[in-house]
Amino acid sequence: MREPPRSPLKEQVRLLTPTPMHPGRPWTLRFGAAAVAWSVALAMTLQLAPQIQRSSFVFFWVAILFAAWYSGLVPALLCAVGSILAVNFFLIDPIGRLTMPEAHDLLMLFVFLCVSTAVSALTVRLAEEERATRARAAELAHLNERMALQQRELAARTEAAHTLVQEAEAANAGLAVVNTALEESEQRWQMLTEIAPVFIWTTDADGNCTWVNRSWREFTGQDIQDVVGNGWTAPIHPDDAARIRRDFAAAVTARTPCTLEYRLRSRDGEYRWVTDRGVPRFSDDRVFLGHIGSCIDISERRAAEEWSHALQALGASLTGATHVGEVAESALRDAASAVGADACRLALRSPDGERLETVEPRKAEGGVVSSAVGGRLAEDAPEWTALRTGSSVVACTREVGGSGHDGVAGTAAVAVIAIPVTVDEQCEAVMTFTFPAGRDFADEELAFIDAVVHLCAQALARVRLFEAEQRARHEADAANRAKSDFLAQLSHELRTPLNAVGGYTDLIAMGIHGPVTEEQRTALERLKRAQQELLTHIDELLTYARIDRAPRSYAFTAVRAEAILREVEALVAPQAGGKGIALRIEPSDPALCGWGDADRVRQILLNLVTNAIKYTPAGGRVVLVARGRMTAAGVGRVDFEVSDTGRGIPADKLDTIFDPFVQLSRTPFEPREGVGLGLAISRRLAADMDGELTVTSEEGVGSTFRLSLREATEDGGKAARPRAAQTIA
């Protein structure tokens, strides 16, 4: 801060007033410097006293001037007083004692005081001037900095103003470009909306139409004045108008997008399906302005969807057709309506290819649809042309009545299309559709009609395959019955002489025809065993024949697993012991029960255990076990397992050992036993009891046969089970 100006008088007084303390230096430094200067002057004065004589104050002058200049007024005064006293004490007689100062000493002291004061004042003045100069220099430097800063700020503001001017000019130029672009965009929008092939429209916030493009106007024949407000709904089909008004009003109220489908009338009166999609418009401050939307003609898509649904329905109705009559019924009922025809006819080519005969469905007993051959088509019928050429025939005829060449009584058909039905690359039939008015068929319609006929051709092919399969099945059943009858008759014819052989063998062994030697008795026993074994094989043949010929009766009950295994063990234990085979039953749950016929289960297990003993060498073992388990579907099962340590079954034989008359190959030294029907009969019996018979085997290790039955409760009850007595066909 700048000091206030001083008056000249006050400035002179201030300069002449001695300054008691020299500013800027510590008092210790100032007083110490004065003391050192006085001491140096005293020492030099004493040292040079003889030479200087009466000029004894010369060194003290220097010390006083130094003290006044460097230390200030007070140290200078002290030096002056000290100088007078030192000279008085050391140089004036009597030496070594202070005396009353003389006049010249006092004068000298006064001179010292004046000179000290003047020098001190001058020094202080110079120091203050130096400080003031430095302060002014600092202030000037500060002012220069402020001026430089202000200059820089002024330059920056000037540059910013220049930049703002340039930005404003650029903004004005950009605004002009934007305005031009907006005008061009508006023109393009108007041109695009006017030439767009879709219908474009806008409405206000109340849902009133305000504008439609040229496509709408050209399609409907309306002008802008006609569509303003609710006039846009006038060309909508009457069945759709109320729904469209209601749905669009809801979208306006909710200010949400909307999608509408309806039929729109063209200027020539034809209705076309359109899909109308609208979205809400809002201003920058989110004020609702109305809707804008567009309409697209979807008639072709709707027709394709309807044709697809019609094809699906026709395919579903033809899927279960097992007779030509059912195919004809589906064609008459579904195919005609699918293609939009008044009538449909299916004509089959005769086996000799000389006739075309219409197929008429009829209901047989029990509601089964069969077919009947209708009338024979005339040679000039369009079906013959389609059959001969193998391509579709479109005939536009004059209007007919009664029974014309189309065979439909009372139908005034003026358009007929006949399409050949090809099965396995052979033309087997012709489908004919009749229409109530003359027309030209579009390519899409012809393709759809071809698809309908193709479905009927596939159904006709399935019918042919089904009929061929049925014929083959009947022939196979007849052959199987003949085989079973032959086996039953053969078994019956063989049993009679074998019984006689057995009877006469017993009579001879009893000695009725004379004495019998031991060798003869041994031979008779062998003959008896052979007769019994042959009877066993005959019984297997009879059992197998009865399985294929007649129904089997089963007495279903809860079969205790452990008990049935004990019964089988008791029956085969002598056979196992005689061959040196260890027969063992694994412990199982005493309450575990399977659901089936106890006699049939025992027959299956006995056959499995007998086979295991037969194919297990001496020293081997056969193990029987019953286990309960739960299937993934939550159904309880009981598994009866028969395991042996025999030679095992080759992997390629696992699927064939259950076939009739199949046996594992044996060595030339092993006797061939049985005819290979035991496992086939056992699997058939297991299947009849809702069970299964399977096998796992490893050559050189052994085999495990598993009979799996449904699990029964401990008391024989079951939530869902067959009747207690049931006949299996």
KEFILUM-242149 format. One record per residue (C-alpha): x, y, z; residue in three letters. Coordinates in steps of 0.2 Angstrom, whole numbers. Each point is the difference from the previous one (the first is absolute). Example, Ala and Ser with C-alpha at 12.3 -4.5 7.8 and 13.67 -1.06 7.14 Angstrom:
62; -22; 39; ala
6; 17; -3; ser
//
This chain:
0; 0; 0; met
7; 17; -5; arg
4; 12; 15; glu
-9; 17; 1; pro
11; 15; -5; pro
10; 10; 13; arg
2; 19; 2; ser
18; 7; -3; pro
2; 7; 18; leu
-4; -17; 8; lys
12; -8; -12; glu
14; 12; 5; gln
-3; -3; 19; val
-1; -18; -3; arg
17; 0; -8; leu
8; 11; 13; leu
-7; -10; 14; thr
13; -13; 5; pro
-5; -18; -1; thr
4; -9; 16; pro
1; -17; -7; met
6; -5; -17; his
-14; -10; -9; pro
3; -16; -9; gly
14; -8; 11; arg
-1; -9; 17; pro
5; 10; 15; trp
13; -12; 5; thr
9; 1; -17; leu
-1; 19; 1; arg
7; 2; 18; phe
12; -13; -3; gly
7; 8; -16; ala
1; 17; 9; ala
10; -8; 15; ala
12; -9; -12; val
3; 16; -10; ala
3; 10; 17; trp
11; -14; 6; ser
11; 0; -16; val
1; 20; 1; ala
5; -1; 18; leu
14; -13; -3; ala
7; 10; -15; met
-1; 16; 10; thr
10; -8; 14; leu
12; -8; -11; gln
4; 16; -10; leu
-2; 13; 14; ala
18; 7; -1; pro
-2; 3; -18; gln
-17; 8; -1; ile
1; 10; 16; gln
-14; 13; 0; arg
-8; -9; -15; ser
-6; -14; 12; ser
-18; 0; -6; phe
4; -4; -18; val
-3; -19; 2; phe
-15; 4; 11; phe
-7; 11; -15; trp
0; -15; -11; val
-8; -11; 13; ala
-14; 12; 4; ile
-3; 3; -19; leu
-1; -19; -3; phe
-12; -2; 16; ala
-11; 14; -6; ala
-1; -7; -18; trp
-1; -18; 4; tyr
-8; -1; 18; ser
-10; 16; 1; gly
-1; 15; 12; leu
0; -9; 17; val
16; -11; -3; pro
8; 16; -8; ala
-3; 10; 15; leu
6; -13; 12; leu
16; -1; -11; cys
2; 19; 1; ala
-2; 0; 19; val
12; -15; 1; gly
13; 9; -11; ser
0; 15; 12; ile
2; -10; 15; leu
13; -11; -7; ala
11; 14; -6; val
-2; 8; 17; asn
4; -16; 9; phe
14; -6; -10; phe
9; 15; -9; leu
-3; 16; 11; ile
10; 2; 16; asp
-2; -6; 13; pro
-1; -16; -11; ile
-10; -14; 8; gly
-12; 12; 8; arg
-16; 9; -6; leu
1; 19; 2; thr
-12; 14; -4; met
-1; 1; -18; pro
6; 16; -7; glu
-9; 12; -12; ala
8; -7; -16; his
-5; -18; 6; asp
-18; 6; 2; leu
0; 8; -17; leu
7; -16; -7; met
-14; -9; 8; leu
-13; 12; -7; phe
8; -2; -17; val
0; -19; 1; phe
-19; 1; 5; leu
-4; 11; -15; cys
10; -10; -12; val
-8; -16; 6; ser
-17; 7; -1; thr
2; 6; -17; ala
9; -15; -6; val
-14; -11; 8; ser
-14; 10; -7; ala
8; 0; -17; leu
2; -19; 1; thr
-18; -2; 5; val
-6; 11; -14; arg
10; -9; -13; leu
-7; -17; 7; ala
-18; 7; -1; glu
3; 7; -17; glu
7; -17; -5; glu
-15; -9; 8; arg
-12; 12; -8; ala
9; -2; -17; thr
-2; -19; 2; arg
-18; 2; 5; ala
-3; 11; -15; arg
9; -13; -11; ala
-10; -14; 7; ala
-16; 10; -2; glu
5; 4; -18; leu
4; -18; -3; ala
-17; -5; 7; his
-9; 13; -11; leu
10; -6; -15; asn
-6; -18; 4; glu
-18; 6; 2; arg
1; 10; -16; met
8; -15; -9; ala
-14; -11; 8; leu
-13; 12; -6; gln
8; 1; -17; gln
-1; -19; -1; arg
-18; 0; 6; glu
-4; 13; -12; leu
8; -10; -14; ala
-9; -16; 6; ala
-16; 9; 0; arg
3; 7; -17; thr
5; -17; -6; glu
-16; -7; 8; ala
-11; 14; -8; ala
8; -4; -16; his
-3; -19; 2; thr
-18; 4; 5; leu
-2; 11; -15; val
7; -15; -11; gln
-12; -12; 9; glu
-14; 11; -3; ala
4; 1; -18; glu
2; -19; -1; ala
-16; -2; 10; ala
-9; 11; -12; asn
7; -9; -15; ala
-4; -17; 8; gly
-18; 6; 4; leu
-2; 5; -18; ala
6; -18; -5; val
-11; -8; 13; val
-15; 10; -6; asn
4; -5; -18; thr
2; -18; 5; ala
-16; 1; 10; leu
-9; 7; -15; glu
8; -14; -11; glu
-4; -13; 13; ser
-18; 6; 0; glu
-1; 0; -19; gln
8; -18; 0; arg
-13; -5; 14; trp
-14; 6; -10; gln
6; -8; -16; met
4; -17; 8; leu
-17; 0; 9; thr
-8; 4; -16; glu
9; -13; -11; ile
1; -13; 14; ala
-9; -17; -5; pro
-7; -1; 18; val
-14; 10; 7; phe
6; 14; 12; ile
-11; 10; 12; trp
0; 13; 14; thr
-12; 5; 14; thr
-2; 13; 13; asp
0; -2; 19; ala
-19; -4; -1; asp
3; -14; -12; gly
-8; 9; -15; asn
9; -3; -17; cys
9; 15; -7; thr
9; -7; -15; trp
2; -15; -11; val
13; -3; -14; asn
-4; -3; -18; arg
1; -19; 1; ser
-15; 0; 12; trp
-10; 13; -11; arg
4; -10; -16; glu
-5; -17; 8; phe
-16; 6; 8; thr
-5; 13; -12; gly
-1; 13; 15; gln
5; 18; 0; asp
9; 9; 15; ile
-17; 8; 4; gln
-8; -18; 1; asp
12; -7; 12; val
1; 15; 12; val
-7; -4; 17; gly
-7; -18; 1; asn
-3; -1; -19; gly
15; -12; -2; trp
-10; -14; 8; thr
-13; 1; -14; ala
9; -13; -12; pro
2; -12; 15; ile
-10; -16; -2; his
-16; 2; 11; pro
5; -16; 10; asp
16; 8; 5; asp
-4; 19; 2; ala
-7; 0; 17; ala
14; -11; 7; arg
13; 12; -9; ile
-8; 16; 7; arg
0; -8; 18; arg
18; -6; 0; asp
7; 16; -8; phe
-10; 11; 12; ala
8; -10; 15; ala
17; 3; -8; ala
-3; 19; -1; val
-6; 0; 18; thr
15; -9; 6; ala
12; 8; -12; arg
8; -16; -4; thr
5; -9; -17; pro
-14; -10; -8; cys
-1; -14; -13; thr
-16; -3; -9; leu
-5; -13; -14; glu
-15; 3; -10; tyr
-8; -1; -18; arg
1; 16; -10; leu
-11; 3; -15; arg
9; 5; -16; ser
-8; 12; -13; arg
-6; -14; -10; asp
-9; -8; 15; gly
13; -14; 4; glu
4; -2; 18; tyr
19; -3; 4; arg
7; -5; 17; trp
12; 13; 7; val
10; 2; 16; thr
0; 17; 7; asp
14; 6; 13; arg
0; 16; 8; gly
11; 9; 13; val
-3; 15; 11; pro
8; 17; -4; arg
7; 12; 14; phe
7; 17; 0; ser
17; 4; 8; asp
-9; 4; 16; asp
-9; -17; -1; arg
-17; 7; -5; val
-10; -13; -9; phe
-3; 5; -19; leu
-9; -15; -7; gly
5; -16; -9; his
9; -3; -16; ile
-1; -17; -9; gly
0; -10; -16; ser
-10; -15; -7; cys
7; -14; -10; ile
-10; -12; -11; asp
1; -18; 8; ile
-13; -8; -11; ser
12; -12; -7; glu
7; -4; 17; arg
-17; -3; 7; arg
-4; -11; -15; ala
16; -10; 3; ala
-4; -2; 19; glu
-17; -6; -4; glu
7; -12; -13; trp
12; -6; 12; ser
-13; -3; 13; his
-11; -9; -13; ala
15; -11; -5; leu
3; -4; 19; gln
-18; -5; 2; ala
-1; -10; -15; leu
16; -9; 4; gly
-6; -4; 18; ala
-17; -7; -8; ser
10; -10; -12; leu
13; -7; 12; thr
-11; -13; 7; gly
-8; -6; -16; ala
2; -18; -3; thr
-11; -3; -14; his
-3; 9; -17; val
-18; 4; 6; gly
7; 10; 14; glu
12; 9; -12; val
-15; 4; -11; ala
-11; 6; 15; glu
14; 12; 6; ser
2; 6; -18; ala
-19; 4; -1; leu
-1; 8; 17; arg
17; 9; 2; asp
9; 2; -16; ala
-15; 8; -10; ala
-2; 13; 14; ser
19; 3; 1; ala
2; 5; -18; val
-17; 9; 0; gly
-8; -12; -12; ala
-19; -4; 0; asp
4; -19; -3; ala
14; -13; 0; cys
1; -17; -8; arg
13; -14; 1; leu
1; -12; -15; ala
10; -16; 1; leu
8; -8; -15; arg
-5; -18; -2; ser
13; -13; 2; pro
0; -3; -19; asp
1; 19; -3; gly
-15; 0; -12; glu
-12; 8; 12; arg
-1; 15; 12; leu
-13; -3; 14; glu
-5; 12; 13; thr
2; -5; 18; val
-15; 4; 12; glu
3; -2; 19; pro
-13; -10; 9; arg
-2; -5; 18; lys
1; -18; 4; ala
-5; -9; 16; glu
8; 8; 16; gly
2; 17; -9; gly
16; -6; -10; val
1; 9; -16; val
2; -10; -16; ser
-1; 4; -18; ser
-12; -5; -14; ala
4; 2; -19; val
-12; 13; -7; gly
-3; 4; -18; gly
12; -2; -14; arg
6; 16; -8; leu
-3; 4; -18; ala
15; 1; -12; glu
-2; 19; -2; asp
1; 3; 19; ala
15; 12; 4; pro
6; -14; 12; glu
5; -11; -15; trp
10; 15; -8; thr
9; 2; 17; ala
3; -19; 1; leu
7; -1; -17; arg
11; 16; 0; thr
5; -2; 19; gly
-2; 19; 2; ser
-14; 11; 7; ser
-15; 4; -11; val
-10; 16; 2; val
-16; 0; -10; ala
-11; 15; -1; cys
-17; -6; -6; thr
-17; 7; -3; arg
-12; -1; 14; glu
-9; -17; 2; val
-14; -7; 10; gly
-6; -17; 6; gly
13; -13; -1; ser
14; 6; -12; gly
17; -7; -4; his
6; 5; 17; asp
-13; -13; 8; gly
-6; 13; 13; val
-19; 1; -1; ala
-7; 17; 1; gly
17; 9; -1; thr
2; 14; -12; ala
19; -1; -2; ala
8; 11; -12; val
18; -3; 5; ala
8; -17; 3; val
18; -5; 4; ile
6; -18; 0; ala
17; -5; 7; ile
8; -17; -1; pro
4; -9; 16; val
17; -9; -1; thr
5; -14; 11; val
17; -8; -2; asp
2; 10; -16; glu
-16; -8; -7; gln
-16; 10; -3; cys
-12; -10; 11; glu
-14; 12; 1; ala
-7; 18; -5; val
-7; 13; 11; met
-12; 12; -7; thr
-6; 17; 8; phe
-15; 9; -7; thr
-3; 19; 2; phe
-16; 10; -1; pro
6; 13; -12; ala
13; 2; -14; gly
16; 6; 6; arg
19; 1; -3; asp
11; -9; 12; phe
15; 9; 7; ala
16; -9; 2; asp
-1; 0; 19; glu
-17; -8; -1; glu
6; -14; -12; leu
14; -3; 12; ala
-11; -2; 14; phe
-12; -11; -9; ile
15; -11; -5; asp
5; 0; 19; ala
-17; -6; 4; val
1; -14; -13; val
17; -5; 6; his
-7; -3; 18; leu
-13; -11; -7; cys
13; -9; -11; ala
10; -3; 16; gln
-16; -6; 9; ala
-4; -11; -15; leu
18; -7; 1; ala
-2; -4; 18; arg
-16; -8; -3; val
8; -11; -13; arg
14; -5; 12; leu
-12; -3; 14; phe
-10; -11; -11; glu
15; -10; -5; ala
6; -1; 18; glu
-17; -7; 5; gln
0; -13; -14; arg
18; -5; 5; ala
-5; -1; 18; arg
-15; -11; -4; his
11; -11; -11; glu
13; -1; 14; ala
-14; -4; 13; asp
-7; -13; -11; ala
17; -8; -2; ala
3; 1; 18; asn
-16; -8; 4; arg
4; -14; -13; ala
16; -3; 9; lys
-7; 0; 17; ser
-14; -12; -6; asp
13; -11; -8; phe
11; -1; 16; leu
-15; -4; 10; ala
-6; -13; -11; gln
18; -7; -2; leu
2; 0; 19; ser
-17; -9; 3; his
4; -13; -13; glu
18; -3; 8; leu
-7; -1; 18; arg
-11; -15; -4; thr
13; -12; -6; pro
12; 6; 13; leu
-12; -4; 14; asn
-2; -17; -8; ala
19; -2; 1; val
1; 5; 18; gly
-14; -12; 5; gly
8; -15; -9; tyr
16; 5; 8; thr
-7; 0; 17; asp
-9; -17; -4; leu
17; -8; -5; ile
9; 7; 15; ala
-14; -8; 11; met
4; -17; -7; gly
-17; -3; -8; ile
8; -6; -16; his
13; -10; 9; gly
15; 2; 11; pro
11; 15; -3; val
19; 0; 3; thr
9; 14; 8; glu
7; 6; -17; glu
-17; 0; -7; gln
-7; 10; 15; arg
14; 13; -3; thr
-5; 1; -18; ala
-18; 2; 4; leu
4; 14; 13; glu
10; 9; -14; arg
-15; -2; -12; leu
-12; 6; 13; lys
11; 16; 3; arg
1; 3; -18; ala
-19; -2; -2; gln
-3; 13; 15; gln
12; 12; -8; glu
-9; -1; -16; leu
-16; 3; 8; leu
7; 15; 9; thr
5; 7; -17; his
-17; -4; -7; ile
-8; 9; 15; asp
11; 16; -4; glu
-6; -1; -18; leu
-18; -1; 6; leu
3; 14; 12; thr
7; 11; -14; tyr
-14; -4; -12; ala
-13; 4; 13; arg
8; 17; 4; ile
-1; 5; -19; asp
-17; -8; -3; arg
-11; 3; 15; ala
-2; 13; 14; pro
9; -3; 16; arg
-8; 2; 17; ser
10; 7; 15; tyr
-5; 0; 18; ala
9; 16; 6; phe
4; 1; 18; thr
14; 6; 12; ala
15; -13; -2; val
12; 0; 15; arg
17; 1; -8; ala
9; -10; 14; glu
-13; -14; 0; ala
0; -2; -18; ile
19; -2; -1; leu
-1; -13; 14; arg
-12; -10; -10; glu
11; 0; -15; val
15; -4; 10; glu
-9; -15; 7; ala
-4; -6; -18; leu
17; 1; -7; val
11; -3; 15; ala
2; -19; -5; pro
5; 4; -17; gln
13; 13; 6; ala
7; -11; 13; gly
2; -15; -12; gly
11; 11; -11; lys
10; 7; 14; gly
-6; 18; -2; ile
-3; 12; 15; ala
-18; 6; 0; leu
-2; 15; 12; arg
-14; 13; 3; ile
5; 18; 6; glu
-10; 7; 14; pro
-14; 12; -5; ser
-14; 10; 8; asp
-13; -12; 6; pro
-13; 12; -4; ala
5; 3; -18; leu
-14; -5; -12; cys
-1; 0; -19; gly
-17; 1; -9; trp
-3; -14; -12; gly
-6; -18; -2; asp
9; -11; 13; ala
0; -16; -11; asp
6; 10; -15; arg
14; 9; 10; val
5; -17; 7; arg
1; -7; -18; gln
11; 14; -5; ile
12; -1; 15; leu
0; -19; -2; leu
5; 1; -18; asn
14; 13; 4; leu
7; -10; 14; val
0; -16; -10; thr
9; 8; -14; asn
13; 7; 12; ala
3; -17; 7; ile
1; -7; -17; lys
13; 12; -7; tyr
11; 1; 16; thr
14; -12; 2; pro
3; -11; 16; ala
7; 10; 14; gly
-9; 16; -5; gly
-14; 9; 9; arg
-18; 7; -4; val
-6; 14; 11; val
-19; 6; 1; leu
-4; 17; 7; val
-15; 12; 0; ala
2; 19; 1; arg
-12; 14; 1; gly
3; 17; -9; arg
-9; 16; -6; met
0; 5; -18; thr
2; 18; -5; ala
-19; 2; -3; ala
-2; -5; 19; gly
-7; -18; -4; val
6; -14; 12; gly
8; -15; -9; arg
6; -17; 7; val
15; -8; -9; asp
2; -19; 1; phe
18; -4; -5; glu
8; -17; -4; val
19; 1; -1; ser
12; -14; -5; asp
19; -2; -3; thr
-2; -9; -16; gly
9; 4; -16; arg
-11; 15; -4; gly
-9; 5; -16; ile
9; 9; -15; pro
-5; 18; -2; ala
-7; -4; -18; asp
-12; -13; 8; lys
-8; 11; 13; leu
-14; 6; -11; asp
-4; -17; -8; thr
0; -12; 15; ile
-18; 5; 3; phe
-6; -5; -17; asp
-9; -17; -3; pro
11; -15; -4; phe
16; 9; 4; val
13; -9; 11; gln
18; 4; 4; leu
13; -10; -10; ser
7; -14; 10; arg
15; -11; -2; thr
-1; -16; -9; pro
2; -10; 17; phe
-14; 10; 8; glu
-18; -8; -2; pro
-13; 12; -8; arg
-14; 2; 11; glu
-17; 9; -3; gly
-6; 8; -16; val
3; 18; 4; gly
-17; 6; 5; leu
2; 3; 19; gly
7; 18; 0; leu
-12; 5; -14; ala
-15; -7; 10; ile
7; 8; 16; ser
2; 17; -8; arg
-18; -1; -7; arg
-7; -4; 17; leu
10; 14; 8; ala
-7; 13; -13; ala
-18; -6; 4; asp
2; 4; 18; met
7; 18; -4; asp
17; -6; 3; gly
16; -3; -9; glu
14; -13; -2; leu
17; 6; -3; thr
18; -7; 1; val
18; 7; 2; thr
14; -12; -3; ser
19; 0; -2; glu
9; -14; -8; glu
11; -11; 12; gly
-8; 8; 15; val
-19; -4; 0; gly
-17; 7; -3; ser
-14; 8; 9; thr
-18; -1; -5; phe
-12; 12; 7; arg
-19; -1; 2; leu
-8; 17; 4; ser
-18; 1; 6; leu
-10; 14; 7; arg
1; 2; 19; glu
-15; -5; 11; ala
-4; 5; 18; thr
3; -12; 14; glu
-18; -5; 1; asp
-2; -2; -19; gly
-9; 16; -2; gly
5; 13; -13; lys
-6; 17; -5; ala
-1; -3; -18; ala
1; -18; -6; arg
-8; -13; -12; pro
-15; -10; 5; arg
3; -15; 12; ala
-4; -11; -15; ala
4; 6; -18; gln
1; -8; -17; thr
13; 6; -12; ile
-3; -1; -18; ala
//
